[in-house]
Amino acid sequence: MTDVAGVGLGVPGRVDTATGDVTFAVNLGWQHLPLGRRLESALGVRCVVENDVRTAAVGLHRDAAYRRIDDLMYLGIGTGISAGVVLDGRLHRGVRGLAGEIGHVVLDPDGEPCACGLRGCFETIAAGAGIARAARAAVAAGEATTLATLPEPSAEDVFAAAAAGDAVATRLVDRAGGAIARMVHELVLAYDVELVVIGGGISRAGAPLLERIRAGLERIAAPSPFAAELLAETEIRLAGADQDIGTRGAIALLDPLAKEVVAREAVG
């Protein structure tokens, strides 16, 4: 790998960006994994490791479509959920590298158990795995749904069934959309950003998902002039399928390394 200056990688969980160590990647079962050091040993080049959603937030900020926006948030919803926050043009990691870990905010204390050990976390309601698990539970409970014809209904199956008019699937999708809207509102309150972009596997549901999120935001805004003004001034988008923002973010995180290598070679 003599022609490679370095490797940038985004992974789930809490990442120590100084060492590349990963902890609390609950959906992967990783605890105290020295990922950066292992990669460097195997590849022979320096490796920069960052949380995957924060990496995507950096990529979003560097995307030509968003370069004039320095306060934005990327809400990644896939197997799990997390948010990457850019404030004043800089990635906000927090003191412990956990800024934006909102997938484990409890929305329903009596809800389903979460991989983190709590119950009713945001992930259990709106993440792809949570939606799929709720669909399987509905089938197991004997609810009348076309999802019962599938051996292991996925979140994608649930959205397709909802689009076809299935009542159970519609209920699950409406619940997920409402939870996302609630979390978007709370994140905008907390960070006061100009733009929220929703990405990850769940964003492939497209316009039907965005419509539900916007409907949820309208319900939140209806009784509150404050919420209405706040949300009216915040743009909500879905990440485009052609935006490889995670890769762009990993490259952007390597920028200081690339400059360091070039400088060292010039001196040598």
C-alpha positions as a Markdown table, in Angstrom:
| # | Residue | x | y | z |
|---|---|---|---|---|
| 1 | Met | 0.0 | 0.0 | 0.0 |
| 2 | Thr | 2.9 | 2.3 | -0.8 |
| 3 | Asp | 0.6 | 4.6 | -2.8 |
| 4 | Val | -1.9 | 5.0 | 0.0 |
| 5 | Ala | -1.4 | 7.9 | 2.5 |
| 6 | Gly | -4.0 | 6.7 | 5.0 |
| 7 | Val | -7.3 | 5.1 | 5.6 |
| 8 | Gly | -10.4 | 6.9 | 6.9 |
| 9 | Leu | -13.2 | 4.8 | 8.4 |
| 10 | Gly | -16.5 | 5.5 | 10.0 |
| 11 | Val | -18.0 | 2.9 | 12.4 |
| 12 | Pro | -20.9 | 2.8 | 14.8 |
| 13 | Gly | -20.3 | 3.4 | 18.5 |
| 14 | Arg | -18.2 | 5.7 | 20.6 |
| 15 | Val | -14.8 | 6.3 | 19.0 |
| 16 | Asp | -11.7 | 7.7 | 20.6 |
| 17 | Thr | -10.4 | 9.6 | 17.6 |
| 18 | Ala | -6.9 | 9.9 | 19.1 |
| 19 | Thr | -6.4 | 6.1 | 19.3 |
| 20 | Gly | -9.1 | 4.7 | 17.0 |
| 21 | Asp | -10.5 | 2.6 | 19.9 |
| 22 | Val | -14.2 | 1.8 | 19.7 |
| 23 | Thr | -16.5 | 1.2 | 22.6 |
| 24 | Phe | -20.3 | 1.0 | 23.1 |
| 25 | Ala | -21.1 | -0.2 | 19.5 |
| 26 | Val | -24.1 | -1.9 | 21.0 |
| 27 | Asn | -25.6 | -3.2 | 17.8 |
| 28 | Leu | -22.3 | -4.9 | 16.9 |
| 29 | Gly | -21.4 | -6.1 | 20.3 |
| 30 | Trp | -18.1 | -4.2 | 20.3 |
| 31 | Gln | -16.5 | -3.2 | 23.6 |
| 32 | His | -13.0 | -1.7 | 23.9 |
| 33 | Leu | -12.0 | -2.7 | 20.4 |
| 34 | Pro | -8.6 | -1.2 | 19.4 |
| 35 | Leu | -9.7 | -0.9 | 15.8 |
| 36 | Gly | -7.5 | 1.9 | 14.6 |
| 37 | Arg | -4.3 | 0.2 | 15.9 |
| 38 | Arg | -5.2 | -3.1 | 14.5 |
| 39 | Leu | -5.9 | -1.6 | 11.1 |
| 40 | Glu | -2.6 | 0.3 | 11.1 |
| 41 | Ser | -0.7 | -2.8 | 12.0 |
| 42 | Ala | -2.4 | -4.8 | 9.2 |
| 43 | Leu | -2.3 | -2.1 | 6.5 |
| 44 | Gly | 1.0 | -0.4 | 7.4 |
| 45 | Val | -0.5 | 3.1 | 7.1 |
| 46 | Arg | -2.1 | 5.5 | 9.5 |
| 47 | Cys | -5.8 | 5.0 | 10.0 |
| 48 | Val | -8.3 | 7.7 | 11.1 |
| 49 | Val | -11.4 | 6.2 | 12.8 |
| 50 | Glu | -14.6 | 8.2 | 13.6 |
| 51 | Asn | -18.2 | 7.4 | 14.4 |
| 52 | Asp | -19.9 | 6.6 | 11.1 |
| 53 | Val | -22.7 | 9.2 | 11.5 |
| 54 | Arg | -20.3 | 11.9 | 12.5 |
| 55 | Thr | -18.2 | 11.0 | 9.5 |
| 56 | Ala | -21.3 | 11.4 | 7.3 |
| 57 | Ala | -22.1 | 14.8 | 8.9 |
| 58 | Val | -18.6 | 16.0 | 7.9 |
| 59 | Gly | -19.2 | 14.6 | 4.4 |
| 60 | Leu | -22.5 | 16.4 | 4.3 |
| 61 | His | -20.9 | 19.7 | 5.3 |
| 62 | Arg | -18.3 | 19.2 | 2.5 |
| 63 | Asp | -21.0 | 18.4 | -0.1 |
| 64 | Ala | -21.3 | 21.1 | -2.8 |
| 65 | Ala | -25.0 | 21.3 | -2.2 |
| 66 | Tyr | -24.6 | 22.3 | 1.5 |
| 67 | Arg | -21.3 | 24.3 | 1.7 |
| 68 | Arg | -23.0 | 27.5 | 2.6 |
| 69 | Ile | -24.6 | 25.9 | 5.7 |
| 70 | Asp | -22.3 | 25.7 | 8.7 |
| 71 | Asp | -24.9 | 24.6 | 11.3 |
| 72 | Leu | -26.5 | 21.3 | 10.2 |
| 73 | Met | -27.3 | 17.9 | 11.4 |
| 74 | Tyr | -27.2 | 14.5 | 9.8 |
| 75 | Leu | -29.7 | 12.0 | 11.4 |
| 76 | Gly | -28.7 | 8.5 | 10.4 |
| 77 | Ile | -31.4 | 5.9 | 10.7 |
| 78 | Gly | -30.5 | 2.4 | 9.8 |
| 79 | Thr | -30.1 | -0.6 | 12.0 |
| 80 | Gly | -29.5 | 1.9 | 14.8 |
| 81 | Ile | -29.9 | 5.7 | 15.1 |
| 82 | Ser | -27.5 | 8.5 | 15.7 |
| 83 | Ala | -27.0 | 12.1 | 14.8 |
| 84 | Gly | -23.9 | 13.9 | 13.6 |
| 85 | Val | -23.8 | 17.6 | 14.4 |
| 86 | Val | -21.8 | 20.4 | 12.7 |
| 87 | Leu | -21.8 | 23.7 | 14.5 |
| 88 | Asp | -20.2 | 26.8 | 13.1 |
| 89 | Gly | -18.6 | 24.7 | 10.4 |
| 90 | Arg | -17.0 | 22.2 | 12.9 |
| 91 | Leu | -17.9 | 18.7 | 13.8 |
| 92 | His | -19.3 | 18.6 | 17.4 |
| 93 | Arg | -18.1 | 15.4 | 19.1 |
| 94 | Gly | -18.8 | 16.3 | 22.7 |
| 95 | Val | -16.6 | 15.8 | 25.8 |
| 96 | Arg | -16.9 | 12.0 | 25.6 |
| 97 | Gly | -17.4 | 11.6 | 21.8 |
| 98 | Leu | -21.0 | 10.9 | 22.3 |
| 99 | Ala | -22.7 | 14.0 | 21.0 |
| 100 | Gly | -25.8 | 13.1 | 19.0 |
| 101 | Glu | -26.3 | 9.5 | 20.4 |
| 102 | Ile | -30.0 | 10.0 | 20.4 |
| 103 | Gly | -30.9 | 6.5 | 19.4 |
| 104 | His | -30.9 | 5.6 | 23.1 |
| 105 | Val | -33.2 | 8.4 | 24.2 |
| 106 | Val | -36.1 | 6.7 | 25.9 |
| 107 | Leu | -39.5 | 7.5 | 24.3 |
| 108 | Asp | -41.5 | 4.7 | 25.8 |
| 109 | Pro | -40.3 | 3.5 | 29.3 |
| 110 | Asp | -42.6 | 0.5 | 29.0 |
| 111 | Gly | -41.6 | -0.3 | 25.4 |
| 112 | Glu | -39.5 | -3.0 | 23.8 |
| 113 | Pro | -36.0 | -3.8 | 25.3 |
| 114 | Cys | -33.1 | -2.2 | 23.5 |
| 115 | Ala | -29.6 | -3.5 | 22.9 |
| 116 | Cys | -28.3 | -0.8 | 25.2 |
| 117 | Gly | -30.1 | -2.3 | 28.2 |
| 118 | Leu | -32.9 | 0.2 | 28.5 |
| 119 | Arg | -36.5 | -0.1 | 27.2 |
| 120 | Gly | -38.4 | 1.9 | 24.6 |
| 121 | Cys | -35.4 | 3.7 | 23.1 |
| 122 | Phe | -35.9 | 5.8 | 20.0 |
| 123 | Glu | -34.2 | 2.9 | 18.0 |
| 124 | Thr | -36.8 | 0.4 | 19.1 |
| 125 | Ile | -39.5 | 2.5 | 17.4 |
| 126 | Ala | -37.9 | 4.1 | 14.4 |
| 127 | Ala | -34.8 | 2.2 | 13.4 |
| 128 | Gly | -35.0 | -0.4 | 10.7 |
| 129 | Ala | -34.4 | -3.3 | 13.1 |
| 130 | Gly | -37.1 | -1.9 | 15.5 |
| 131 | Ile | -39.7 | -1.5 | 12.8 |
| 132 | Ala | -39.0 | -5.1 | 11.6 |
| 133 | Arg | -39.2 | -6.5 | 15.1 |
| 134 | Ala | -42.5 | -4.7 | 15.6 |
| 135 | Ala | -43.8 | -6.2 | 12.4 |
| 136 | Arg | -42.8 | -9.7 | 13.5 |
| 137 | Ala | -44.5 | -9.1 | 16.9 |
| 138 | Ala | -47.7 | -8.1 | 15.2 |
| 139 | Val | -47.7 | -11.2 | 13.1 |
| 140 | Ala | -47.0 | -13.4 | 16.1 |
| 141 | Ala | -49.9 | -11.8 | 17.9 |
| 142 | Gly | -52.2 | -12.8 | 15.1 |
| 143 | Glu | -53.0 | -9.4 | 13.7 |
| 144 | Ala | -54.5 | -9.3 | 10.3 |
| 145 | Thr | -51.7 | -8.1 | 8.0 |
| 146 | Thr | -50.2 | -9.0 | 4.6 |
| 147 | Leu | -46.9 | -9.1 | 6.5 |
| 148 | Ala | -47.9 | -12.5 | 7.8 |
| 149 | Thr | -47.2 | -14.0 | 4.3 |
| 150 | Leu | -43.5 | -13.1 | 4.7 |
| 151 | Pro | -41.1 | -15.3 | 6.7 |
| 152 | Glu | -39.1 | -12.4 | 8.1 |
| 153 | Pro | -40.6 | -9.0 | 7.2 |
| 154 | Ser | -38.1 | -6.2 | 7.0 |
| 155 | Ala | -38.6 | -2.5 | 7.5 |
| 156 | Glu | -38.6 | -2.2 | 3.7 |
| 157 | Asp | -41.5 | -4.7 | 3.6 |
| 158 | Val | -43.4 | -2.7 | 6.2 |
| 159 | Phe | -43.1 | 0.5 | 4.2 |
| 160 | Ala | -44.2 | -1.4 | 1.0 |
| 161 | Ala | -47.2 | -2.9 | 2.8 |
| 162 | Ala | -48.1 | 0.5 | 4.2 |
| 163 | Ala | -48.1 | 2.0 | 0.7 |
| 164 | Ala | -50.4 | -0.8 | -0.4 |
| 165 | Gly | -52.9 | 0.1 | 2.4 |
| 166 | Asp | -52.1 | -2.5 | 5.0 |
| 167 | Ala | -53.4 | -1.2 | 8.3 |
| 168 | Val | -50.9 | -2.8 | 10.6 |
| 169 | Ala | -47.9 | -1.6 | 8.5 |
| 170 | Thr | -49.4 | 1.8 | 8.3 |
| 171 | Arg | -49.7 | 2.0 | 12.1 |
| 172 | Leu | -46.0 | 1.0 | 12.4 |
| 173 | Val | -44.8 | 3.5 | 9.8 |
| 174 | Asp | -46.9 | 6.3 | 11.3 |
| 175 | Arg | -45.4 | 5.6 | 14.7 |
| 176 | Ala | -41.9 | 5.6 | 13.4 |
| 177 | Gly | -42.5 | 8.9 | 11.4 |
| 178 | Gly | -44.0 | 10.5 | 14.5 |
| 179 | Ala | -41.1 | 9.5 | 16.6 |
| 180 | Ile | -38.6 | 10.9 | 14.1 |
| 181 | Ala | -40.5 | 14.1 | 13.9 |
| 182 | Arg | -40.5 | 14.4 | 17.7 |
| 183 | Met | -36.7 | 13.8 | 17.8 |
| 184 | Val | -36.0 | 16.3 | 15.0 |
| 185 | His | -37.9 | 18.9 | 17.0 |
| 186 | Glu | -35.9 | 18.2 | 20.1 |
| 187 | Leu | -32.6 | 18.1 | 18.3 |
| 188 | Val | -33.4 | 21.5 | 16.6 |
| 189 | Leu | -34.2 | 22.9 | 20.1 |
| 190 | Ala | -31.0 | 21.5 | 21.5 |
| 191 | Tyr | -28.6 | 22.6 | 18.7 |
| 192 | Asp | -30.4 | 25.4 | 16.8 |
| 193 | Val | -29.3 | 24.2 | 13.4 |
| 194 | Glu | -30.4 | 25.5 | 10.0 |
| 195 | Leu | -30.7 | 22.1 | 8.3 |
| 196 | Val | -31.5 | 18.5 | 9.2 |
| 197 | Val | -30.8 | 15.8 | 6.7 |
| 198 | Ile | -32.2 | 12.3 | 7.3 |
| 199 | Gly | -30.1 | 9.5 | 5.9 |
| 200 | Gly | -29.4 | 5.8 | 6.4 |
| 201 | Gly | -31.3 | 2.8 | 5.2 |
| 202 | Ile | -34.6 | 4.1 | 6.4 |
| 203 | Ser | -34.4 | 7.2 | 4.1 |
| 204 | Arg | -34.8 | 4.9 | 1.1 |
| 205 | Ala | -38.5 | 4.9 | 2.0 |
| 206 | Gly | -38.5 | 8.3 | 0.3 |
| 207 | Ala | -41.4 | 10.7 | 0.0 |
| 208 | Pro | -43.9 | 8.7 | 2.1 |
| 209 | Leu | -41.5 | 8.8 | 5.1 |
| 210 | Leu | -40.7 | 12.5 | 4.6 |
| 211 | Glu | -44.5 | 13.3 | 4.4 |
| 212 | Arg | -45.1 | 11.5 | 7.7 |
| 213 | Ile | -42.2 | 13.3 | 9.4 |
| 214 | Arg | -43.5 | 16.7 | 8.1 |
| 215 | Ala | -47.0 | 15.8 | 9.3 |
| 216 | Gly | -45.6 | 14.9 | 12.7 |
| 217 | Leu | -43.8 | 18.3 | 12.8 |
| 218 | Glu | -47.0 | 20.1 | 11.9 |
| 219 | Arg | -48.8 | 18.4 | 14.8 |
| 220 | Ile | -46.0 | 19.5 | 17.1 |
| 221 | Ala | -46.1 | 23.1 | 15.8 |
| 222 | Ala | -49.9 | 23.4 | 15.8 |
| 223 | Pro | -50.4 | 24.4 | 19.5 |
| 224 | Ser | -47.1 | 26.2 | 19.8 |
| 225 | Pro | -46.2 | 29.5 | 18.0 |
| 226 | Phe | -42.6 | 29.0 | 19.3 |
| 227 | Ala | -42.3 | 25.5 | 17.8 |
| 228 | Ala | -44.0 | 26.7 | 14.6 |
| 229 | Glu | -41.5 | 29.5 | 14.1 |
| 230 | Leu | -38.5 | 27.3 | 15.0 |
| 231 | Leu | -39.5 | 24.5 | 12.6 |
| 232 | Ala | -40.5 | 26.9 | 9.9 |
| 233 | Glu | -36.9 | 28.2 | 9.9 |
| 234 | Thr | -35.4 | 24.7 | 9.8 |
| 235 | Glu | -35.0 | 22.8 | 6.5 |
| 236 | Ile | -35.7 | 19.1 | 6.6 |
| 237 | Arg | -34.5 | 16.9 | 3.8 |
| 238 | Leu | -33.8 | 13.3 | 3.0 |
| 239 | Ala | -30.3 | 12.4 | 1.9 |
| 240 | Gly | -30.1 | 11.7 | -1.8 |
| 241 | Ala | -29.3 | 8.2 | -2.9 |
| 242 | Asp | -26.4 | 9.5 | -5.0 |
| 243 | Gln | -24.8 | 11.3 | -2.1 |
| 244 | Asp | -21.9 | 9.1 | -0.8 |
| 245 | Ile | -21.4 | 11.4 | 2.1 |
| 246 | Gly | -19.8 | 8.8 | 4.4 |
| 247 | Thr | -17.0 | 8.3 | 1.9 |
| 248 | Arg | -16.6 | 12.1 | 1.5 |
| 249 | Gly | -16.5 | 12.5 | 5.2 |
| 250 | Ala | -13.8 | 9.9 | 5.7 |
| 251 | Ile | -11.7 | 11.6 | 3.0 |
| 252 | Ala | -12.3 | 15.0 | 4.7 |
| 253 | Leu | -11.1 | 13.6 | 8.0 |
| 254 | Leu | -7.9 | 12.5 | 6.3 |
| 255 | Asp | -7.1 | 16.0 | 5.0 |
| 256 | Pro | -4.7 | 16.9 | 7.8 |
| 257 | Leu | -3.0 | 13.5 | 7.3 |
| 258 | Ala | -2.6 | 14.1 | 3.6 |
| 259 | Lys | -1.0 | 17.5 | 4.2 |
| 260 | Glu | 1.3 | 16.0 | 6.8 |
| 261 | Val | 2.5 | 13.3 | 4.4 |
| 262 | Val | 3.0 | 15.8 | 1.5 |
| 263 | Ala | 5.0 | 18.1 | 3.8 |
| 264 | Arg | 7.2 | 15.2 | 5.2 |
| 265 | Glu | 8.0 | 14.0 | 1.7 |
| 266 | Ala | 8.9 | 17.6 | 0.6 |
| 267 | Val | 11.3 | 18.0 | 3.5 |
| 268 | Gly | 12.8 | 14.5 | 2.9 |
